[in-house]
């Protein structure tokens, strides 16, 4: 939901309440003004009658006692102070009674006292409410039209610099050496936001370059001594004058050195994937590549007497070649390593997905936990526990959907390629 729409939703109830309170106040205010105007009009009529009462008396004398007139003359009236009052009358031209305000006052003429009543129709409440409702409906319509115009204007003009800033943030790649260039908007808030984003991206670039340099240096500096250790252990193991105990110790050291070398290589690769150092190249045809990889693993498959079923259809996948090799090599080696002797492996490839299924030991836990680093289904195995973690990170990097399910002794990997999603 856009910010302006949320603002309208929050302001709508307040606006409705303001219109309701304003309408109630306007009703009483206008009613008061109308009553005040009616009182002033009646007092003006009183002064006119007092100034020339004989003429008024001659004009209205024969109708002095009739109800419904705007002027009522009553002779022999008791002495009272002038007073305002309300009454309901039905004029000749109306079907319903109409509210009137009237003013009664006393006059003396020819030694006779007269009680004079002058009347003026009041604005009916229904008419006033109807008029106010029409006015408020007009105001509400104008407010809605103004809000729509403001929304359009703000989206096109006021929020345009913000949209440009978001676009530049989305397109920014902290792996590049170029600094982030915010949009100069001339609006203080947007310019401050752009400046903060620039400082943040500069720190990200420095941290990334430092981490990348550290990873490269650590990988290079560790690789050399580890390779030297492995080489010297191999030379020592080739000597003929070693005792059985010494040879056993060397074999353990050699296995640990090899494990350390594989660990260093895998962690360095994970770091490079996390840093997004691999960018997709031209699409790779997976069919021939997988077939070649399976041919190279034929001896390992035969050694475990595994039944291999392969169904390969043409498939193009846009992925970095090194990541492609690591991804599918890890999956195939994982399927072969964890398959029971005499079991089966089923590989199905089509244009949209790859399915790899093998028979293995049942697993009672959550298969998703096996993607955690250093998590192994069999703690006694010699694996590093990083293979599936690396598979998951490569799939995330390449936009490949990954699903792993275990049903009994059937382990199934499902890879959905980006073109099918």
C-alpha positions in Angstrom: 0.0 0.0 0.0 1.4 3.4 -1.0 2.1 6.0 1.7 -0.4 8.5 0.3 -3.1 5.8 0.3 -2.3 4.9 3.9 -2.5 8.6 4.8 -5.9 8.8 3.3 -7.1 5.8 5.2 -5.9 7.3 8.5 -7.2 10.8 7.7 -10.6 9.5 6.4 -12.2 8.8 9.8 -10.8 12.1 11.2 -12.2 13.9 8.2 -15.6 12.3 8.7 -15.6 13.2 12.4 -14.6 16.7 11.6 -17.5 17.0 9.1 -19.9 15.6 11.6 -18.8 18.0 14.4 -18.6 20.8 11.9 -22.1 20.1 10.6 -23.5 20.0 14.2 -21.8 23.3 15.1 -22.8 24.9 11.8 -26.4 23.9 12.4 -26.6 25.6 15.7 -24.5 28.6 14.5 -26.8 29.2 11.5 -29.9 28.6 13.6 -28.7 31.3 16.0 -27.9 33.7 13.1 -31.4 33.1 11.6 -33.0 33.6 15.0 -31.1 36.8 15.6 -32.0 38.1 12.2 -35.7 37.3 12.8 -35.6 39.1 16.2 -34.0 42.2 14.6 -36.7 42.1 11.8 -39.5 41.8 14.3 -38.1 44.7 16.4 -37.8 46.8 13.2 -41.5 46.0 12.4 -42.3 47.0 16.0 -40.7 50.4 15.5 -42.5 50.9 12.2 -45.9 50.1 13.8 -45.2 52.3 16.8 -44.3 55.2 14.5 -47.6 55.1 12.6 -50.0 53.0 14.5 -53.2 54.7 13.3 -52.4 53.8 9.7 -51.7 50.2 10.7 -54.8 50.0 12.7 -56.9 51.4 9.8 -55.3 48.8 7.5 -55.6 45.8 9.7 -58.6 46.6 12.0 -61.1 44.4 10.3 -58.7 41.4 10.4 -57.2 42.1 13.8 -58.3 38.9 15.4 -57.6 36.5 12.6 -54.9 33.8 13.2 -52.2 33.1 10.7 -51.5 36.7 9.8 -48.1 38.3 10.1 -49.7 41.0 12.3 -52.3 40.5 15.0 -54.0 43.4 16.8 -55.8 42.6 20.0 -57.7 45.4 21.9 -58.0 45.7 25.6 -54.8 43.8 26.1 -53.4 43.4 29.6 -50.3 45.4 30.3 -47.2 43.2 29.7 -43.6 43.7 28.8 -42.6 43.0 25.2 -41.7 39.4 24.7 -40.5 36.9 22.0 -42.0 33.5 21.7 -42.3 30.6 19.2 -45.5 29.3 17.6 -46.7 26.9 14.9 -49.1 28.2 12.2 -50.5 26.9 9.0 -50.4 29.6 6.3 -52.9 29.5 3.5 -50.2 28.6 1.0 -48.8 25.7 3.0 -50.1 22.2 3.7 -48.2 21.8 6.9 -47.7 23.9 9.9 -44.7 26.3 9.8 -42.6 27.5 12.8 -42.9 31.2 13.5 -41.1 33.6 15.8 -43.3 36.3 17.2 -42.9 39.5 19.2 -45.7 40.8 21.4 -45.8 44.4 22.7 -48.3 46.9 24.0 -49.5 50.1 22.3 -51.9 52.9 23.5 -54.2 54.7 21.0 -57.2 56.8 21.7 -57.2 55.9 25.4 -57.2 52.2 24.5 -54.5 49.6 25.0 -53.6 47.3 22.2 -51.5 44.1 22.3 -49.7 43.9 19.0 -48.2 40.6 17.8 -45.8 40.6 14.8 -44.6 37.3 13.3 -41.8 36.1 11.0 -41.4 32.6 9.7 -38.4 30.7 11.0 -36.1 28.5 8.9 -37.3 24.9 9.4 -34.8 22.5 10.9 -35.4 20.0 8.1 -34.6 22.7 5.5 -31.5 23.7 7.4 -30.3 20.2 7.8 -30.9 19.4 4.2 -29.0 22.5 3.1 -26.1 21.6 5.4 -26.0 18.1 4.1 -25.9 19.4 0.5 -23.1 21.8 1.5 -21.1 19.1 3.3 -21.6 16.7 0.4 -20.2 19.4 -1.9 -17.3 20.0 0.4 -16.6 16.2 0.6 -16.7 15.9 -3.2 -14.3 18.8 -3.5 -12.0 17.2 -0.9 -12.0 13.9 -2.7 -11.3 15.6 -6.0 -8.5 17.6 -4.4 -7.1 14.4 -2.8 -7.1 12.6 -6.2 -5.4 15.6 -7.8 -2.9 15.8 -4.9 -2.1 12.1 -5.2 -1.5 12.4 -9.0 0.5 15.5 -8.5 2.6 14.1 -5.7 3.3 10.9 -7.5 4.3 12.7 -10.7 6.1 15.7 -9.1 6.7 15.5 -5.4 7.6 11.8 -5.1 9.4 11.6 -8.4 12.9 12.3 -6.9 12.2 9.6 -4.2 11.3 7.1 -7.0 14.5 7.9 -8.8 16.5 7.4 -5.6 14.9 4.0 -5.0 15.7 3.1 -8.6 19.3 4.0 -8.1 19.5 2.0 -4.8 18.0 -1.0 -6.5 20.5 -0.8 -9.4 23.5 -0.2 -7.1 26.0 -3.0 -6.9 28.4 -2.7 -4.0 30.8 -5.0 -5.8 31.6 -2.2 -8.3 34.2 0.4 -7.5 31.9 3.3 -8.4 30.4 5.2 -5.5 26.7 5.6 -5.1 25.4 8.7 -6.7 22.2 10.0 -5.2 19.7 12.2 -7.0 20.0 15.9 -6.2 16.3 16.7 -5.5 16.3 20.2 -3.9 14.1 18.7 -1.2 15.8 18.7 2.2 14.4 15.3 3.4 15.2 13.5 0.1 18.7 15.0 -0.1 19.4 13.9 3.5 18.2 10.4 2.7 20.4 10.3 -0.3 23.4 11.5 1.7 22.8 8.8 4.4 22.4 6.1 1.7 25.7 7.3 0.1 27.6 7.0 3.4 26.0 3.6 4.0 27.0 2.3 0.6 30.5 3.6 1.0 30.9 1.6 4.2 29.4 -1.5 2.5 31.9 -1.1 -0.3 34.8 -0.8 2.1 33.6 -3.7 4.2 33.1 -5.8 1.1 36.5 -5.1 -0.3 38.1 -5.8 3.0 36.3 -9.1 3.4 37.1 -10.0 -0.2 40.7 -9.2 0.3 40.8 -11.2 3.5 39.2 -14.2 1.9 41.6 -14.1 -1.0 44.6 -13.7 1.2 43.5 -16.3 3.7 42.7 -18.8 0.9 46.0 -18.2 -0.8 48.1 -18.2 2.3 46.5 -21.3 3.8 46.6 -23.2 0.5 50.3 -23.1 0.2 51.3 -24.5 3.6 48.5 -27.1 3.5 49.7 -28.3 0.1 53.2 -28.5 1.4 52.1 -30.5 4.4 50.2 -33.0 2.1 53.2 -33.3 -0.2 55.7 -33.9 2.5 53.4 -36.5 4.2 53.2 -38.3 0.8 57.0 -38.4 0.6 57.3 -39.7 4.1 54.7 -42.4 3.5 56.8 -43.6 0.5 59.8 -44.4 2.7 60.4 -48.2 3.2 62.0 -48.0 6.6 58.9 -46.8 8.4 57.5 -48.8 11.3 53.9 -49.9 11.3 53.1 -47.4 14.0 54.8 -44.5 12.2 53.0 -45.4 9.0 49.7 -45.4 10.9 50.4 -42.0 12.4 51.4 -40.6 9.0 48.2 -41.9 7.4 46.1 -40.2 10.1 48.0 -36.9 9.6 47.7 -37.3 5.8 43.9 -37.8 6.1 43.6 -34.8 8.4 45.7 -32.6 6.0 43.5 -33.6 3.1 40.4 -32.9 5.1 41.8 -29.5 6.0 42.6 -28.8 2.3 39.0 -29.7 1.3 37.6 -27.6 4.2 39.7 -24.6 3.2 38.6 -24.9 -0.4 34.9 -25.3 0.4 34.8 -22.5 2.9 36.6 -20.2 0.4 34.1 -21.1 -2.3 31.1 -20.5 0.1 32.5 -17.1 0.9 32.9 -16.2 -2.8 29.3 -17.3 -3.5 28.0 -15.3 -0.5 29.9 -12.3 -1.9 28.3 -12.8 -5.3 31.6 -13.0 -7.1 30.3 -15.4 -9.7 28.2 -13.9 -12.5 26.2 -15.9 -15.0 27.8 -16.5 -18.4 26.2 -17.9 -21.5 23.6 -20.6 -21.0 25.0 -24.1 -20.4 23.5 -27.2 -22.1 23.2 -29.5 -19.1 22.4 -32.8 -20.9 25.8 -33.6 -22.4 27.6 -32.2 -19.3 25.6 -34.4 -16.9 26.2 -37.5 -19.1 29.9 -36.8 -19.1 29.9 -36.4 -15.4 28.0 -39.7 -14.9 30.5 -41.5 -17.2 33.4 -40.3 -15.0 31.6 -41.7 -11.9 30.8 -45.0 -13.5 33.5 -46.9 -11.6 32.3 -45.5 -8.3 28.7 -46.5 -9.2 29.7 -50.0 -10.2 31.7 -50.4 -7.0 28.5 -50.1 -4.9 26.4 -52.1 -7.4 24.0 -49.3 -7.9 21.3 -49.4 -10.6 21.4 -46.1 -12.5 18.3 -44.8 -14.5 18.8 -41.7 -16.5 16.3 -39.7 -18.5 17.9 -36.6 -20.1 16.1 -34.0 -22.2 17.5 -30.8 -23.7 17.9 -28.1 -21.0 19.7 -24.7 -21.0 20.7 -23.2 -17.7 22.2 -19.8 -17.2 24.8 -20.3 -14.5 28.5 -19.8 -14.0 30.5 -22.9 -15.2 32.4 -23.3 -11.9 29.2 -23.2 -9.9 27.5 -25.6 -12.3 30.3 -28.1 -11.9 30.3 -27.7 -8.1 26.5 -27.9 -7.8 25.9 -31.1 -9.8 29.1 -32.8 -8.7 28.1 -32.4 -5.1 24.6 -33.7 -5.8 25.8 -36.7 -7.7 28.6 -37.6 -5.2 26.0 -37.1 -2.3 23.6 -39.5 -4.0 26.3 -42.1 -4.7 27.9 -41.8 -1.2 24.7 -42.1 0.7 23.1 -44.8 -1.4 23.0 -48.3 0.1 24.9 -51.0 -1.7 22.7 -52.6 -4.4 20.4 -49.6 -4.3 19.3 -47.3 -7.2 19.7 -43.8 -8.5 17.1 -42.1 -10.7 18.1 -38.9 -12.6 15.5 -37.1 -14.7 16.3 -33.8 -16.5 13.9 -31.8 -18.6 13.8 -28.2 -19.8 12.4 -26.9 -16.5 13.7 -29.1 -13.7 16.1 -31.8 -12.5 15.1 -34.7 -10.2 17.7 -36.8 -8.4 16.4 -39.7 -6.3 18.4 -42.4 -4.5 17.9 -45.1 -1.9 19.5 -44.5 1.4 19.2 -44.8 5.2 15.9 -43.4 6.6 16.2 -40.0 8.3 13.8 -39.2 11.2 14.6 -35.5 11.5 13.8 -32.5 9.3 15.5 -32.7 5.9 15.9 -28.9 5.9 18.4 -29.2 8.8 20.8 -31.1 6.5 21.4 -27.8 4.6 23.0 -26.3 7.7 26.8 -26.0 7.7 28.6 -28.9 9.3 25.4 -30.8 9.8 25.6 -34.5 8.8 23.0 -37.2 8.7 25.7 -39.7 10.0 28.0 -38.0 12.5 30.6 -40.8 12.0 31.0 -40.2 8.3 34.1 -38.6 6.9 32.3 -35.9 5.0 32.8 -32.2 5.9 29.0 -31.5 6.3 29.3 -28.6 3.9 28.2 -30.2 0.6 24.5 -29.5 0.9 25.1 -26.1 2.4 27.1 -25.2 -0.7 24.4 -26.7 -2.9 21.8 -24.5 -1.3 23.8 -21.3 -1.6 24.6 -21.9 -5.2 20.9 -22.6 -5.9 19.9 -19.3 -4.2 22.6 -17.4 -6.1 21.4 -18.8 -9.4 17.7 -18.4 -8.7 17.1 -22.2 -8.7 14.3 -23.6 -6.6 15.6 -26.4 -4.3 13.4 -29.0 -2.5 14.6 -32.0 -0.6 12.3 -34.7 0.7 12.8 -38.1 2.4 10.1 -40.8 2.2 11.2 -44.0 3.9 14.5 -44.9 2.2 13.9 -42.7 -0.8 15.9 -39.4 -0.8 14.7 -37.0 -3.5 16.2 -33.6 -4.7 14.0 -31.4 -6.9 15.6 -28.5 -8.7 13.3 -26.0 -10.5 15.2 -23.8 -12.9 14.4 -20.1 -13.2 12.8 -20.4 -16.7 10.0 -22.6 -15.2 9.1 -20.2 -12.4 
